[in-house]
Amino acid sequence: MRILARSRTRRPGGLAGPDVLAEQVRLLYAGAFVVPANLLNALIVAAALRNSLPSKFLIGWLGLTALVVAGRLVLQARYRRSATADRDACRWARRFALGAFLSGLLWGVVCGALPFFGQPLDFLFVTLVAAAMSAAAMTSLAAYFVAFLCYLLPFLVPPGLAFLLTPGPDYLLLGALILIYAVILAGTGHNLNRLIVRTLQLKAANDQLNKSLNSTHAELDLARQDKWRTFAHLSHELRTPLTAILGFSEAIRDQLLGPLGNPRYGDYARHVHSSGQHLLNLASEILTLSQGEAGALPLAEMEIDIAAVIEICVELVVGRAERQRLRIIRSVEHGLPRLLADETKLRQILLNLLTNAIKFTMPGGEITIMACLSAEGGITISVADTGVGMASADIPRALAPFVRLENAMVQETEGVGLGLPLCKRLAEMHGAELAIASELGMGTTCTVRFPAARTRAGAVRDAGGG
C-alpha cells in the first residue's frame, strides 16, 4: 500500500497533507447513496441476463454483491461514529478502497463471464452498463484517486480482456474500446482528483489564515488594551509629581506659611526635588530606551570590577529594602575577572533588576544578587527574589515596553513598565542575553549572561557577601 502511504505524507504545493487527506476521506464516506445503488444495478443486470448466465452463478453473484454492499454500509456507519476518524484517515481510506475494489471486482466477474455464456446483445447491454457505472463512480470516488482506481480497473479490465480473447472482429474492437475507455476515465479521474485536492488545500490554507488572523486580532486587542492602560498610568505618574511640584512651589512662592524661614518650606523643597527627580528618571528611561531601539545610544566601554559595581548598586537600594523588611544577599565568585562594559549602563541594569525585585517581594523575603564565571568563560550576573513571581506566559509581555503586569498580592507601584525592557535592550547592546525564570508565588530570577569576549583576564578582588 505504498500509494496510500504517500498520499498521507503529501504537502501543499500540489500534494496533500494529513488535513487534506482527512477531508478527502470525509468526501468518500459522504456518498452513502452510491453503495446501495450498486446492489440495485446488480438486480437490474441479473434480471436482464437471467436467460443467458447460469442461475446459480447469478444467485451467487447477487449474494456476494449484497454482502459487500452490507459491509460497506457498516463501514460507513462506523466511520461516522468514530471519534478519531480524522486522525486515522489513512486507515479509513484503505478500508474504503478495499470495499471499492471488491465491488468493482464483482462487476468485472459478471462482465468477464459473458464470452462464455452471453448472447451478442448481452455484450452491448453490459458494456453500456459498465461505461455508465464507471463514469458515475468517478464523481463520488475521484476525491481519493486510489479508491477510484480500485473500483475502475477490476471493473473494466476483465471484460476488456475477455472481449479481446473472444473470436470475431466485433468483440476485438469492443474489448479495445473498453480498455481505451478505462484509460480515458483514469486520466479524467486523476485530473478531477488534482482539482479536488487543490480545492481542499486552498480551503485548509484559508481556514489556517482565518485562525491566524483571529489570533493576531486578539493579540492586537490585548496590545491596544495594554497601551491605553499604560498611557493612563503614565498620566497618573506624571500628574502626581507635577501636582506636588506645583503645589509646594506655589506655597513657597506665595510664602503661605509666612517668611521663608519657616522649616516646613524645607520639607516642601525636598518634595519638589524628589518629584522632579522622579519625572527626570522617567523621562531618562524613555529617552534611553528610545535611543537604544534607534541604535543611537553609544557605549563608553571600560574594564569594570563587577564586585565593586554590585556593592555600589546594593548600597543605593538597601535602605528601601530594609524599610520593606527585605534582606539582600551578595555573592560574587572569588577571583572574578574584569568585564569590558559601559559602567553607567551596567549600573542601570542592576539597579532596575534590584528595584524590581524589591518592588515585588513581600516583607520578610530576600533578594540575592550573584556574579560568577560561566563554563564558556563569560560573566553571568543574576538577581533572584522570593517574591510573587509571574506566569511563564507573562514573561514575554513583561519584556515589552510600557506593559505593567497586574498582581493582586502587590499594591499599586510606581513605574510605567520600562525597567525590564530597558535592561534587555542595554544587555543586548553589550552582546549579552537577559533571561527570566519565574513561577507564580515562587519568585523570579533575572539573569544577564555576558559573552566570553567581554571577559578580561586578571582578578580584581575577592567575593563579597552579605
Protein Blocks (a to p, Z undefined) as FASTA:
>chain_A
ZZmmmmmmgcehhiacfklmmmmmmmmmmmmmlmmmmmmmmmmmmmmmmmmpcfklmmmm
mmmmmmmmmmmmmmmmmmmmpmklmmmmmmmmmmmmmmmmmmmmmmmmmmmmmmmmmcfk
lmmmmmmmmmmmmmmmmmmmmmpmmlmmmmmmmmmmmmmmmmmmpgcjklmmmmmmmmmm
mmmmmmmmmmmmmmmmmmmmmmmmmmmmmmmmmmmmmmmmmmmmmmmmmmmmmmmmmmmm
mmmmmmmmmmmmnomnopfklmklmmmmmmmmmmmmmmmmmmmmmmmmmmmmnopaccdd
ddddfklmmmmmmmmmmmmmmmnopacdddddehiacddddfklmmmmmmmmmmmmmmmp
cehiacdddddddfkopacdddddfbebpafklmmmmmpghiacddfkbccdedehlmmm
mmmmmmmmnopacdddddehiapaddddddfklpcghifbdcddZZ
